[in-house]
């Protein structure tokens, strides 16, 4: 240690690096600022005060809280009815395990239906009409908030994937010496970042979507749903910001790294993908996480093109139940869970990359 001190290497850094244990406690020494416990108590007190004020406010408003009805917006048990599609007579009832095969006959036409025996609602020889209930059964179905949560997750994951691809390509083009690539990237970034996301969503769906769907229909290839135009708008929006993040990350790596890679015989592309980008990725993880957290929240705007994402599903639930406070509070909690989970995942990636 004395030699390390003389050579200018801090002894405390040496202790932390080599895991020297404290001789008195047997544990690695943890440094805390003075008054640490006091400030922890101040934070806990602040949280208690805020929670108490919120609870007091909920008690003062004239509103009947119905939290017991919230579970049905996540999952509920629905009754599914099996109805006849033709007029006629029940020709036969044949049991097949837990189900009964109901054969309906009208002149020379017959139709068979599989109905759970417990929910059978007809008898042999009974005359029935179109729409009559032959039987029913119950099954669990996802509620509105669960459907919206799933669509929001799917939208965000797909848009994030394409946004990263667009951002990496745009970031490399942004620092390229090729004027066509560089200027195209600059124009793209300035247009996307300089216009509201809602306007971009409307343009993607009503302008570009109409043109693309007409072309697809002309060649008999079907039509794309609103979901994919929502993904495209989010991916392009996120790609513009990721472009600048990637550009800044690449430029933060010393130019000597590129020169050393080129001197070893690597091409520009090889040096970029094997040397520069892996190092830049570690530096751009925090801003990338912030961008993708914003992307999850930005997906709430896709309700304007009839995509039932989480916010639109919550609005539908409010319209049906007249429970705005409970549903919007749960909505905020669901977004918090999504963004906090992503934040923790990125921190885990940062710690893993720091140890390599």
C-alpha positions in Angstrom: 0.0 0.0 0.0 2.9 2.4 0.8 4.3 1.8 -2.6 0.9 2.4 -4.2 0.6 5.7 -2.3 4.1 6.8 -3.5 3.3 6.0 -7.1 0.1 8.1 -7.0 -2.5 5.3 -6.9 -5.2 6.0 -4.2 -5.1 3.4 -1.5 -8.9 3.5 -1.1 -9.3 2.7 -4.8 -6.9 -0.2 -4.3 -9.0 -1.5 -1.4 -12.2 -1.4 -3.4 -10.6 -2.9 -6.5 -9.0 -5.8 -4.7 -11.8 -6.4 -2.2 -9.7 -5.8 1.0 -11.9 -6.5 4.0 -12.2 -4.3 7.0 -10.2 -5.9 9.8 -12.6 -4.9 12.6 -16.0 -5.8 11.1 -15.0 -8.4 8.5 -17.0 -6.5 5.8 -16.1 -4.1 3.1 -16.3 -0.6 4.5 -19.4 1.3 3.3 -19.0 5.1 3.2 -22.1 7.1 4.1 -22.4 10.9 4.3 -23.0 12.4 7.7 -26.7 12.5 8.8 -27.6 9.7 6.3 -30.2 8.1 8.7 -31.7 11.4 9.4 -32.3 12.2 5.7 -33.8 8.7 5.2 -36.2 9.5 8.0 -37.1 12.8 6.3 -37.8 10.9 3.0 -40.1 8.4 4.8 -41.9 11.2 6.6 -42.4 13.0 3.3 -43.9 9.9 1.7 -46.2 9.4 4.6 -47.4 13.1 4.5 -48.1 12.9 0.7 -50.0 9.6 1.1 -52.0 11.1 4.0 -52.9 14.2 2.0 -54.0 12.0 -0.9 -56.2 9.9 1.4 -57.6 13.0 3.0 -58.5 14.5 -0.5 -60.3 11.2 -1.5 -62.4 11.4 1.7 -63.5 15.0 1.1 -64.8 14.6 -2.4 -68.4 13.4 -2.9 -67.7 10.2 -4.7 -68.6 6.5 -4.1 -65.4 4.5 -4.4 -66.0 1.0 -6.0 -62.7 -0.7 -6.0 -64.5 -4.1 -5.8 -65.5 -3.8 -9.4 -61.9 -3.3 -10.7 -61.0 -7.0 -11.1 -63.5 -7.4 -14.0 -61.4 -5.0 -16.1 -58.5 -7.5 -15.9 -60.3 -10.8 -16.2 -63.9 -12.0 -15.9 -65.9 -15.1 -16.3 -68.1 -14.8 -19.4 -71.1 -17.0 -20.4 -70.7 -18.2 -24.0 -74.0 -19.2 -25.7 -74.2 -21.8 -28.5 -77.0 -20.9 -30.8 -78.6 -22.7 -33.8 -77.9 -21.4 -37.2 -81.0 -23.0 -38.8 -84.7 -23.8 -38.2 -85.5 -27.4 -37.6 -85.9 -30.2 -35.0 -83.4 -31.7 -32.6 -82.8 -35.0 -34.4 -80.5 -36.6 -31.9 -78.4 -36.0 -28.7 -75.2 -38.1 -28.5 -72.9 -37.8 -25.5 -69.2 -37.6 -26.2 -67.3 -37.4 -22.9 -68.2 -34.1 -21.2 -69.9 -32.8 -24.3 -73.1 -33.6 -26.2 -73.3 -33.6 -29.9 -76.6 -31.9 -30.9 -77.9 -32.7 -34.4 -80.4 -30.3 -35.8 -82.3 -31.4 -38.9 -84.5 -29.6 -41.4 -85.7 -31.6 -44.3 -82.5 -33.0 -45.9 -80.2 -30.5 -44.2 -78.5 -31.2 -40.9 -76.1 -29.4 -38.6 -74.2 -30.6 -35.6 -73.1 -28.6 -32.6 -70.9 -29.7 -29.7 -72.4 -28.5 -26.4 -71.1 -29.0 -22.9 -73.5 -31.5 -21.2 -73.8 -29.4 -18.1 -75.0 -26.4 -20.1 -77.3 -28.3 -22.5 -80.6 -26.4 -23.0 -82.6 -28.6 -25.5 -84.2 -32.0 -25.6 -84.5 -34.7 -28.2 -87.3 -33.9 -30.7 -87.6 -30.3 -29.7 -88.5 -27.7 -32.4 -86.1 -24.8 -32.6 -85.6 -21.7 -34.6 -82.6 -19.7 -35.8 -80.9 -18.1 -32.9 -82.3 -20.4 -30.2 -79.8 -21.3 -27.5 -78.8 -24.9 -27.6 -76.5 -24.6 -24.6 -74.0 -22.5 -22.8 -70.7 -22.6 -21.0 -68.5 -20.2 -19.0 -64.9 -19.3 -19.7 -62.4 -16.7 -18.4 -61.7 -13.8 -20.7 -59.3 -10.8 -20.5 -60.9 -7.5 -19.4 -60.5 -4.2 -21.1 -57.4 -3.1 -19.2 -55.7 -6.4 -19.8 -56.4 -6.2 -23.5 -55.1 -2.6 -23.6 -52.0 -3.5 -21.6 -51.2 -6.4 -24.0 -51.6 -4.2 -27.1 -49.5 -1.4 -25.5 -46.7 -3.9 -24.8 -46.8 -5.4 -28.3 -46.8 -1.9 -29.9 -43.9 -0.7 -27.7 -41.8 -3.8 -28.2 -42.2 -3.9 -32.0 -41.8 -0.1 -32.3 -38.7 -0.2 -30.1 -37.1 -2.9 -32.3 -37.6 -1.0 -35.5 -36.7 2.3 -33.8 -33.3 0.9 -32.8 -32.7 -0.3 -36.3 -33.6 3.1 -37.7 -31.6 5.0 -35.1 -28.4 2.9 -35.5 -28.6 3.4 -39.3 -29.4 7.0 -39.0 -26.7 7.6 -36.4 -24.0 6.0 -38.7 -25.4 8.0 -41.7 -25.3 11.2 -39.6 -21.5 11.0 -39.2 -20.9 9.7 -42.7 -18.7 11.6 -45.1 -21.2 10.8 -47.8 -23.3 14.0 -48.2 -26.4 12.2 -49.5 -26.5 9.9 -46.4 -25.6 12.7 -44.0 -28.1 15.3 -45.3 -30.9 12.7 -45.5 -30.3 11.8 -41.9 -30.3 15.5 -40.8 -33.5 16.3 -42.7 -35.2 13.2 -41.2 -34.2 14.1 -37.7 -35.2 17.7 -37.9 -38.6 17.0 -39.5 -39.5 14.3 -37.0 -38.3 16.1 -33.9 -39.8 19.3 -35.1 -43.4 18.1 -35.5 -45.9 16.8 -33.0 -46.3 13.0 -32.7 -50.0 13.3 -33.0 -49.7 14.9 -36.4 -47.3 12.2 -37.5 -49.7 9.5 -36.4 -52.5 11.1 -38.4 -50.3 11.5 -41.5 -49.2 7.8 -41.3 -52.8 6.5 -40.9 -54.9 8.8 -43.1 -52.3 9.9 -45.8 -49.6 7.2 -46.1 -52.0 4.5 -44.9 -54.6 5.3 -47.6 -51.9 5.2 -50.4 -50.3 2.0 -49.1 -53.6 0.2 -48.7 -54.8 1.2 -52.1 -51.6 -0.1 -53.7 -51.8 -3.4 -51.7 -55.5 -3.8 -52.7 -54.6 -3.2 -56.3 -52.2 -6.1 -56.3 -54.5 -8.3 -54.2 -52.3 -8.3 -51.1 -55.0 -7.2 -48.6 -54.8 -4.2 -46.4 -52.7 -3.3 -43.3 -54.6 -2.7 -40.1 -54.3 0.5 -38.0 -52.0 -1.4 -35.6 -49.1 -1.4 -38.1 -49.4 2.3 -39.0 -49.3 3.0 -35.2 -46.1 0.9 -35.0 -44.6 2.8 -38.0 -45.4 6.2 -36.6 -43.9 5.3 -33.2 -40.8 3.6 -34.7 -40.1 6.6 -37.0 -40.6 9.0 -34.1 -38.3 7.1 -31.7 -35.8 6.5 -34.5 -35.1 10.2 -34.9 -34.2 10.6 -31.2 -32.2 7.3 -31.2 -30.3 8.7 -34.3 -29.0 11.6 -32.2 -28.3 9.4 -29.2 -26.3 6.9 -31.4 -24.4 9.8 -33.1 -23.4 11.3 -29.8 -22.3 7.8 -28.5 -20.2 7.1 -31.5 -18.5 10.5 -31.4 -17.7 10.1 -27.7 -15.4 7.2 -28.6 -11.9 8.5 -29.3 -10.9 8.7 -32.9 -7.8 6.7 -32.2 -9.9 3.6 -31.7 -11.0 3.8 -35.3 -7.5 4.5 -36.6 -6.1 1.6 -34.6 -8.8 -0.7 -36.0 -8.1 0.5 -39.6 -4.4 0.0 -39.1 -5.1 -3.7 -38.2 -6.7 -4.1 -41.6 -10.4 -3.7 -40.7 -12.7 -2.0 -43.0 -14.8 1.0 -41.9 -17.9 -1.2 -41.4 -15.9 -3.8 -39.4 -14.3 -1.2 -37.1 -17.7 0.3 -36.5 -19.6 -2.8 -35.7 -16.8 -4.7 -33.8 -15.0 -1.8 -32.1 -16.9 1.4 -31.9 -20.6 0.4 -31.5 -20.0 -2.0 -28.6 -18.3 0.7 -26.6 -20.8 3.3 -27.6 -23.7 1.1 -26.5 -22.5 1.1 -22.9 -22.6 4.9 -22.9 -26.0 5.3 -24.6 -27.9 2.8 -22.5 -29.3 5.4 -20.1 -30.6 7.9 -22.7 -31.9 4.9 -24.8 -33.9 3.7 -21.7 -35.3 7.2 -21.2 -36.4 7.3 -24.9 -38.1 3.9 -24.7 -39.9 4.8 -21.5 -41.2 7.9 -23.3 -42.2 5.6 -26.2 -44.4 3.5 -23.9 -46.2 6.7 -22.7 -46.4 8.1 -26.2 -48.3 5.0 -27.4 -51.3 6.5 -25.5 -51.9 8.8 -28.5 -52.6 5.9 -30.8 -56.2 5.9 -29.6 -57.0 8.6 -32.1 -56.7 6.0 -34.9 -58.9 3.5 -33.1 -56.1 1.3 -31.7 -57.3 -0.1 -28.3 -54.1 0.6 -26.4 -54.1 1.0 -22.6 -55.4 4.5 -22.4 -58.2 4.0 -25.0 -59.2 0.8 -23.2 -59.3 2.8 -19.9 -61.5 5.5 -21.6 -63.9 2.8 -22.8 -64.0 1.3 -19.3 -64.8 4.7 -17.8 -67.6 5.2 -20.3 -69.1 1.9 -19.5 -68.8 2.0 -15.7 -68.7 5.7 -14.8 -65.8 5.0 -12.5 -63.2 7.6 -13.6 -61.1 7.9 -10.4 -60.5 4.2 -9.9 -59.8 3.4 -13.5 -57.4 6.3 -14.1 -55.5 5.6 -10.9 -55.1 2.0 -12.0 -54.1 3.2 -15.4 -51.3 5.4 -13.9 -50.1 2.5 -11.8 -49.9 0.2 -14.9 -47.8 2.7 -16.8 -45.6 3.1 -13.7 -45.1 -0.6 -13.5 -44.2 -0.8 -17.2 -41.7 2.1 -17.1 -40.2 1.1 -13.8 -39.7 -2.5 -15.0 -37.9 -1.2 -18.1 -35.8 1.1 -16.0 -34.7 -1.7 -13.7 -33.9 -4.0 -16.7 -31.7 -1.3 -18.2 -29.9 -0.8 -14.9 -29.2 -4.5 -14.8 -27.8 -4.3 -18.3 -25.6 -1.4 -17.3 -24.2 -3.3 -14.3 -23.5 -6.4 -16.5 -21.7 -4.3 -19.1 -19.7 -2.5 -16.5 -18.3 -5.8 -15.1 -17.2 -7.1 -18.5 
